């Protein structure tokens, strides 16, 4: 499918883009190439290929759950502006 200048100008208007004449010519060619490639992909027979959710094999990307010592309270509160009774102290945000 060939995209002409008028179609590119219409798309640019819908997208609220201001394009130069050179950009219109460039995008007309690029969009035509994209649609031609999509037509080639549509012509491929995929009847014998089962649908799939992903082309990559499934694998767990989570780290193993291991018990580790937590950050000591003194280190956690070391850089706070205000602490009281081993807790962060902040101003009230509600009445």
C-alpha positions, -999 to +999 in steps of 0.1 A: +000+000+000+014+034-010+009+063+014+007+097-003+015+132+009-021+140+016-025+110+039+007+119+058-006+155+062-039+142+075-022+119+100+000+148+111-030+170+116-047+144+137-016+141+158-012+179+160+022+177+144+038+204+122+059+188+095+081+203+069+078+192+033+110+171+036+095+153+066+062+147+048+081+130+019+103+110+043+074+098+064+053+089+033+081+066+022+086+051+056+049+045+063+046+029+028+075+006+036+059-004+070+026-012+054+043-031+026+061-052+052+028-058+071+012-070+039+041-095+035+036-107+070-001-112+064+007-134+034+026-159+056+006-191+063+003-196+100-024-222+101-001-249+115+014-227+142-004-229+176-012-196+193+011-187+222+013-161+249+050-155+245+078-165+221+102-168+251+102-198+275+087-191+309+111-189+338+109-175+373+129-142+376+125-139+414+154-145+437+152-173+462+135-163+495+162-164+521+162-152+557+188-124+561+195-100+590+176-067+587+190-032+589+197-023+625+173+003+639+201+028+648+214+027+612+179+032+598+173+062+620+208+077+616+199+102+588+164+111+599+156+147+608+135+137+638+132+104+657+114+094+689+113+061+708+131+043+680+107+055+653+106+080+625+087+111+637+068+131+610+043+160+611+006+150+611-009+152+576-045+149+588-065+170+613 
